[in-house]
Amino acid sequence: MDITQERVKPIHLTSVGAAMMEIDCFKDDIELILAHWKRSTSALAKPAGVHRNTLINWRRGRCLPRDPLAYVVIKECASDIRKSLGQQHLQS
């Protein structure tokens, strides 16, 4: 499948509570990635193509990415880390 034709599914938030939960989950995803890779905010911001302050704002829950690709990449990366940690836990 050509990635340029793939569409991102919109997130349907039905309430302010759902929006706040999504922001909290996204903050947790960024924290997980930083902890797992043992990287600083600046080290993650550069390959993500955003300014360090933008990533800090995401990490603090002030906002979510405007770019859907950045959002999806971070969510998928965090999901992969959780899966690998779950498998490591099962093996030990």
Backbone as CSV, one residue per row, in Angstrom:
resi,resn,N_x,N_y,N_z,CA_x,CA_y,CA_z,C_x,C_y,C_z
1,MET,0.846,-1.184,0.000,0.000,0.000,0.000,0.885,1.238,0.000
2,ASP,0.544,2.184,-0.809,1.276,3.441,-0.873,0.904,4.291,0.336
3,ILE,1.919,4.663,1.125,1.666,5.413,2.369,1.033,6.774,2.101
4,THR,1.264,7.350,0.920,0.680,8.659,0.627,-0.824,8.572,0.451
5,GLN,-1.350,7.369,0.173,-2.784,7.206,-0.006,-3.481,6.764,1.263
6,GLU,-2.700,6.363,2.250,-3.292,5.898,3.502,-3.849,7.086,4.278
7,ARG,-5.015,6.920,4.811,-5.652,7.998,5.565,-5.631,7.684,7.049
8,VAL,-5.524,8.719,7.829,-5.545,8.573,9.272,-6.994,8.656,9.730
9,LYS,-7.383,7.701,10.583,-8.742,7.731,11.111,-8.862,8.876,12.112
10,PRO,-9.890,9.689,11.987,-10.060,10.780,12.947,-10.413,10.240,14.328
11,ILE,-9.985,10.960,15.326,-10.325,10.608,16.697,-11.618,11.342,17.036
12,HIS,-12.630,10.599,17.392,-13.908,11.210,17.733,-14.001,11.341,19.243
13,LEU,-13.960,12.562,19.706,-14.053,12.841,21.136,-15.449,13.377,21.405
14,THR,-16.166,12.688,22.264,-17.560,13.039,22.493,-17.764,13.981,23.669
15,SER,-16.697,14.208,24.434,-16.844,15.085,25.595,-15.497,15.695,25.959
16,VAL,-15.544,16.661,26.829,-14.313,17.268,27.327,-13.513,16.226,28.098
17,GLY,-14.192,15.349,28.821,-13.512,14.296,29.563,-12.733,13.366,28.645
18,ALA,-13.334,13.024,27.506,-12.650,12.161,26.541,-11.423,12.872,25.975
19,ALA,-11.547,14.164,25.729,-10.409,14.933,25.223,-9.286,14.987,26.254
20,MET,-9.640,15.190,27.503,-8.623,15.244,28.556,-7.943,13.882,28.722
21,MET,-8.704,12.809,28.601,-8.119,11.478,28.719,-7.148,11.221,27.570
22,GLU,-7.490,11.664,26.362,-6.608,11.479,25.215,-5.304,12.243,25.417
23,ILE,-5.381,13.451,25.950,-4.170,14.229,26.228,-3.332,13.529,27.284
24,ASP,-3.964,13.014,28.338,-3.231,12.291,29.384,-2.555,11.045,28.823
25,CYS,-3.257,10.319,27.968,-2.674,9.115,27.366,-1.491,9.484,26.470
26,PHE,-1.614,10.567,25.729,-0.529,10.986,24.847,0.698,11.394,25.657
27,LYS,0.469,12.089,26.776,1.584,12.444,27.672,2.288,11.186,28.150
28,ASP,1.509,10.190,28.532,2.080,8.926,29.002,2.879,8.231,27.904
29,ASP,2.386,8.320,26.671,3.093,7.708,25.546,4.467,8.350,25.352
30,ILE,4.523,9.663,25.439,5.805,10.361,25.280,6.746,9.989,26.422
31,GLU,6.234,9.953,27.637,7.065,9.567,28.788,7.613,8.149,28.616
32,LEU,6.774,7.245,28.136,7.197,5.870,27.920,8.325,5.796,26.895
33,ILE,8.179,6.501,25.795,9.208,6.498,24.747,10.519,7.062,25.280
34,LEU,10.451,8.176,25.973,11.663,8.795,26.515,12.352,7.868,27.517
35,ALA,11.570,7.229,28.368,12.153,6.336,29.376,12.728,5.069,28.737
36,HIS,11.995,4.511,27.787,12.434,3.270,27.155,13.722,3.473,26.357
37,TRP,13.787,4.548,25.617,14.975,4.828,24.794,16.055,5.561,25.578
38,LYS,15.733,5.964,26.813,16.673,6.716,27.661,17.203,7.940,26.912
39,ARG,16.256,8.745,26.434,16.598,9.941,25.668,15.986,11.173,26.316
40,SER,16.569,12.308,25.977,16.045,13.588,26.457,14.947,14.068,25.516
41,THR,14.257,15.089,25.951,13.222,15.684,25.123,13.820,16.206,23.818
42,SER,14.969,16.842,23.911,15.630,17.377,22.710,16.003,16.261,21.743
43,ALA,16.470,15.137,22.276,16.878,14.020,21.425,15.694,13.407,20.683
44,LEU,14.510,13.438,21.265,13.322,12.927,20.588,12.740,13.968,19.636
45,ALA,12.855,15.237,19.975,12.271,16.293,19.152,12.920,16.364,17.771
46,LYS,14.229,16.202,17.715,14.930,16.344,16.436,14.446,15.339,15.394
47,PRO,14.458,14.013,15.665,13.959,13.083,14.645,12.449,13.213,14.392
48,ALA,11.722,13.735,15.381,10.282,13.941,15.194,10.002,15.154,14.316
49,GLY,11.033,15.966,14.102,10.881,17.134,13.236,10.156,18.294,13.886
50,VAL,10.237,18.365,15.211,9.586,19.462,15.929,10.598,20.125,16.857
51,HIS,10.281,21.325,17.263,11.126,22.042,18.202,11.016,21.396,19.580
52,ARG,12.065,21.477,20.334,12.103,20.922,21.693,10.939,21.448,22.535
53,ASN,10.633,22.729,22.415,9.535,23.313,23.211,8.183,22.721,22.823
54,THR,8.020,22.378,21.548,6.776,21.741,21.107,6.610,20.396,21.797
55,LEU,7.678,19.615,21.831,7.616,18.310,22.492,7.387,18.465,23.997
56,ILE,7.974,19.481,24.574,7.740,19.760,26.000,6.267,20.067,26.239
57,ASN,5.657,20.852,25.348,4.227,21.154,25.481,3.384,19.893,25.369
58,TRP,3.738,18.991,24.447,3.014,17.720,24.331,3.192,16.914,25.602
59,ARG,4.420,16.879,26.098,4.743,16.076,27.282,4.003,16.586,28.520
60,ARG,3.791,17.865,28.592,3.081,18.461,29.735,1.570,18.455,29.550
61,GLY,1.106,18.015,28.393,-0.325,17.946,28.136,-0.956,19.260,27.764
62,ARG,-0.172,20.194,27.317,-0.725,21.502,26.930,-1.438,21.448,25.593
63,CYS,-1.019,20.525,24.738,-1.636,20.392,23.427,-1.257,19.049,22.826
64,LEU,-1.887,18.724,21.715,-1.570,17.533,20.946,-0.948,17.971,19.622
65,PRO,-0.255,17.070,18.933,0.344,17.451,17.652,-0.710,17.879,16.636
66,ARG,-0.364,18.879,15.834,-1.243,19.294,14.745,-1.098,18.362,13.552
67,ASP,0.100,17.813,13.408,0.389,16.916,12.302,-0.094,15.511,12.650
68,PRO,-1.051,14.977,11.898,-1.563,13.644,12.217,-0.484,12.565,12.171
69,LEU,0.495,12.722,11.287,1.550,11.724,11.188,2.379,11.667,12.467
70,ALA,2.705,12.817,13.047,3.466,12.845,14.303,2.671,12.155,15.407
71,TYR,1.385,12.411,15.444,0.525,11.792,16.455,0.521,10.272,16.306
72,VAL,0.313,9.799,15.086,0.227,8.364,14.831,1.562,7.680,15.111
73,VAL,2.668,8.297,14.713,3.977,7.693,14.931,4.249,7.521,16.424
74,ILE,3.948,8.534,17.211,4.180,8.440,18.653,3.267,7.394,19.286
75,LYS,2.001,7.370,18.904,1.073,6.377,19.454,1.499,4.954,19.085
76,GLU,1.915,4.741,17.824,2.326,3.408,17.380,3.629,2.977,18.054
77,CYS,4.552,3.908,18.188,5.824,3.609,18.846,5.583,3.184,20.298
78,ALA,4.747,3.924,20.994,4.435,3.591,22.385,3.723,2.238,22.467
79,SER,2.843,1.961,21.524,2.149,0.681,21.489,3.135,-0.471,21.282
80,ASP,4.088,-0.280,20.371,5.111,-1.311,20.133,5.964,-1.555,21.368
81,ILE,6.312,-0.479,22.069,7.106,-0.619,23.299,6.310,-1.390,24.344
82,ARG,5.036,-1.062,24.495,4.201,-1.775,25.465,4.108,-3.261,25.122
83,LYS,3.966,-3.572,23.831,3.911,-4.977,23.407,5.213,-5.688,23.730
84,SER,6.346,-5.048,23.432,7.639,-5.695,23.690,7.876,-5.868,25.190
85,LEU,7.457,-4.904,25.981,7.597,-5.031,27.432,6.706,-6.144,27.966
86,GLY,5.531,-6.291,27.398,4.624,-7.358,27.797,5.195,-8.722,27.465
87,GLN,5.817,-8.844,26.316,6.419,-10.109,25.918,7.626,-10.422,26.808
88,GLN,8.427,-9.426,27.152,9.567,-9.635,28.034,9.097,-10.091,29.404
89,HIS,8.003,-9.512,29.867,7.442,-9.877,31.168,6.971,-11.329,31.159
90,LEU,6.374,-11.755,30.049,5.875,-13.124,29.953,7.028,-14.141,29.881
91,GLN,8.162,-13.738,29.283,9.283,-14.642,29.131,10.066,-14.821,30.430
92,SER,10.013,-13.848,31.308,10.781,-13.953,32.552,10.054,-14.656,33.663
